[in-house]
């Protein structure tokens, strides 16, 4: 909640198994629903980006948000990803 209410870009340590994917999904959802047109989620792992998009797309969809990842080798597919509300 501190991240959502802050105007600063904050980083916080969250250990393995503590729910990073869901924390990030919640923050991204709140940011989109409170007026930020697009949210980019940055990860160093394309495997995790693809997994999170696959696993969380239904949740985002039920909240009226679209999600995509830019990990595809095809440039046109990557470009299309940026039409989504949330991009990993």
N, C-alpha and C positions, 0 to 999 in steps of 0.2 A: 504493500500500500504506500510505503514511503516513495517508491519509484514513481507510482502513478501521480502522486500529489506534488512531486518535485518538478521544477522547471529545468533542472539540470539533468544531464545524461549520466546516470550512475551505474557503476559496476559493483556487484556484490558476489562474494564467494558462496557457492552452493555446492555441497559435496555430492558425490555419486549416490544415487538412490534417494535424494531428497526432493525430487519432483521438478527439476529444472524445466522440462518440456511443458509441463502444465503451468508453472509460474510464468514462463514466457508467453504461453498462449493466453493466459488471463490478462497479462499486461498489454499484449497486442490488441486484444479484444476491447479492453477499456479505452485504450488510446484511439482506436477506430471509432468507437461509439461516442467519444467525447470531442469529436471534431477534427481529428487528424485524418486527412484523406487517405494516406497510404502509410503502412508500417513495414519497414525492412527489418528482418531478423537475420543477424549475421552469425554464421557458424563456420568453423574451419573444416567441418566434415560434411561432404555432400551426401554421404550415407545417412547421417542423422537428419539432414534437411529433407531428403526424400522420405524418410521414415515418418518424420513429424507431419509433413504435408499429408501423407497417406493416412496416418492414424488419427489426425485431428481435423481432417477436412469435413467430416460429418458434423462435428461439434461447431466448427466455424459456420458451416452452412445453416445449421439450426439457429444461429445467432444473426443470420442475414449477411454474412461476410464470405468473400471468396478468398482462396489461398492457393498459392502456386510456389514452385521452386525454380531457380534458374540454373539447375545443374545439368540440363540436357546438352548434349554435344551439338545439336542442331540450333543454329543461331536464331532462326525464326521462332522456334519453340521457346527459347530463352527470352526473346523479345516479347512474345505474347504473355509470358509470365507476369510482366510488369503492368498488365491490365487488372491484376487481382488487387484486392484490398491489402492483403498481407503477403509478402514475398520472403521466402527463406533463401 
